[in-house]
């Protein structure tokens, strides 16, 4: 049980340290530019996934309509 608690503590500590580091990086101009580029790429990926999902859904509905 103590191994589980130690692992959980280390994971939570790592997450907290990551947030603190990200906050420090974001406080600089280069850091803000970095996070802006990451957010831009993330938005592109999410948009592509969304378009793919919508296209597949439309194809499924079209196939179902053809069967009826």
Protein Blocks (a to p, Z undefined) as FASTA:
>chain_A
ZZmmmmmmmmmmmmmmmmmmmmmmmmpmklmmmmmmmmmmmmmmmmmmmmmmmmmmmmmm
mmmmmmZZ
